[in-house]
């Protein structure tokens, strides 16, 4: 299992950490800052899910006029991690 850390852009959360296992499943997603209820729910929903599936679901989900969201930033971080592990 490999741990990743990402500094999100244009959102309230300040850091996202997560693990991806050898089967490309996501674990231990943690957001620092942001909306605790929503981000805790996202973390629970993506636990043990296929990383690429999570990218496909969460990418391009905006929050207001920001053009991005914490969920979108997680998708960007996971997509980047998948590219680095390829």
FENHU-V31924 format. One record per backbone hydrogen bond with DSSP energy under -1.0 kcal/mol. CO is the residue of the C=O (numbers start at 1). NH is the residue of the N-H. E is the energy in kcal/mol with one decimal. If there is no record, write none. Layout:
co:nh:e
CO:NH:E
CO:NH:E
//
This chain:
co:nh:e
2:20:-2.2
4:18:-2.0
6:16:-2.7
15:32:-2.8
16:6:-2.6
17:30:-2.8
18:4:-3.3
19:27:-2.4
20:2:-2.3
21:24:-2.0
24:51:-3.2
25:21:-2.3
26:48:-3.3
27:19:-2.9
30:17:-2.6
32:14:-3.6
32:15:-1.0
35:39:-2.7
36:40:-2.2
37:41:-2.0
38:42:-2.4
39:43:-2.3
40:44:-2.0
41:45:-2.6
42:46:-2.2
46:49:-2.1
49:26:-2.5
50:54:-2.0
51:55:-2.1
52:56:-2.5
53:57:-2.0
54:58:-2.7
55:59:-2.2
63:66:-1.7
68:63:-2.3
69:73:-2.8
70:74:-2.1
71:75:-2.1
72:76:-2.4
73:77:-2.4
74:78:-2.8
75:79:-2.6
76:80:-2.2
77:81:-2.3
78:82:-2.6
79:83:-1.9
80:84:-2.2
81:85:-1.8
//
